[in-house]
Amino acid sequence: MAGGWAKDGAVSEQIEASINDELARLKARRQPMGESLTHCAECDEEIPEARRTALPGVKLCIDCMSERDAISAKRGGINRRGSKDSQLK
């Protein structure tokens, strides 16, 4: 059901486009870019040649990357449910 001058399905198309844009942004952010470092940017330990070959543009050693991933995994998601009960919790 469209409102105003929008065609039918315009809202669904906009939602889908927003989701696709966000997924593309996250994928681009996750991909390392540029030349790989020989030593970790955080702890200055040597990054193994196999890791540099497997992930072009890598800047962190495995330990530092694991710590960073653990911190971002703790972050909560967005509550998209519409019920008031879910928003009060």
C-alpha positions as CSV (number, residue, x, y, z in Angstrom):
1,M,0.0,0.0,0.0
2,A,1.5,3.3,-1.1
3,G,0.8,6.7,0.3
4,G,0.9,10.0,-1.5
5,W,2.8,9.9,-4.8
6,A,4.8,6.8,-4.0
7,K,4.2,3.7,-6.0
8,D,3.2,0.4,-4.4
9,G,6.1,-1.4,-2.7
10,A,8.2,1.8,-2.4
11,V,8.6,1.4,1.3
12,S,9.8,-2.2,0.9
13,E,12.2,-1.1,-1.8
14,Q,13.6,1.7,0.4
15,I,14.1,-0.7,3.3
16,E,15.8,-3.3,1.1
17,A,18.1,-0.6,-0.5
18,S,19.0,0.7,3.0
19,I,19.9,-2.9,4.1
20,N,22.0,-3.5,1.0
21,D,23.8,-0.2,1.4
22,E,24.7,-1.0,5.0
23,L,25.8,-4.5,4.2
24,A,28.1,-3.1,1.4
25,R,29.5,-0.5,3.9
26,L,30.2,-3.2,6.5
27,K,31.9,-5.5,3.9
28,A,34.1,-2.7,2.7
29,R,35.0,-1.7,6.2
30,R,35.9,-5.3,7.1
31,Q,38.3,-5.7,4.1
32,P,41.8,-4.5,4.9
33,M,43.1,-2.1,2.3
34,G,46.6,-1.1,1.2
35,E,49.9,-2.8,1.8
36,S,50.2,-5.3,4.6
37,L,52.4,-4.3,7.6
38,T,55.3,-6.5,8.6
39,H,54.7,-5.7,12.3
40,C,51.4,-5.2,14.2
41,A,50.2,-1.7,14.4
42,E,49.2,-2.1,18.1
43,C,51.8,-4.4,19.8
44,D,54.7,-4.2,17.2
45,E,55.0,-8.0,17.0
46,E,55.9,-9.5,13.6
47,I,52.9,-10.5,11.4
48,P,53.6,-14.0,9.9
49,E,54.1,-14.1,6.1
50,A,51.3,-16.5,5.7
51,R,48.8,-14.1,7.3
52,R,50.1,-11.2,5.2
53,T,49.6,-13.4,2.1
54,A,46.2,-14.6,3.1
55,L,44.9,-11.1,4.0
56,P,46.3,-8.4,1.8
57,G,46.4,-5.1,3.7
58,V,46.4,-6.7,7.2
59,K,47.6,-4.3,9.9
60,L,47.1,-6.4,13.1
61,C,48.5,-9.7,14.4
62,I,46.2,-12.5,15.3
63,D,46.2,-11.8,19.0
64,C,45.3,-8.1,18.6
65,M,42.7,-8.8,16.0
66,S,41.1,-11.4,18.3
67,E,41.0,-8.9,21.2
68,R,39.4,-6.3,18.9
69,D,36.8,-8.8,17.6
70,A,35.9,-9.8,21.2
71,I,35.3,-6.2,22.2
72,S,33.0,-5.6,19.2
73,A,31.1,-8.9,19.8
74,K,30.0,-7.7,23.3
75,R,28.1,-4.7,21.8
76,G,24.4,-5.1,21.9
77,G,22.1,-5.1,18.9
78,I,19.3,-2.7,18.0
79,N,15.9,-3.6,19.2
80,R,13.7,-3.5,16.1
81,R,10.6,-5.1,17.6
82,G,7.6,-2.9,17.8
83,S,6.1,-4.1,21.1
84,K,6.4,-1.8,24.1
85,D,7.5,-4.7,26.3
86,S,10.6,-5.3,24.3
87,Q,11.5,-1.6,24.5
88,L,11.2,-1.5,28.3
89,K,13.6,-4.4,28.9
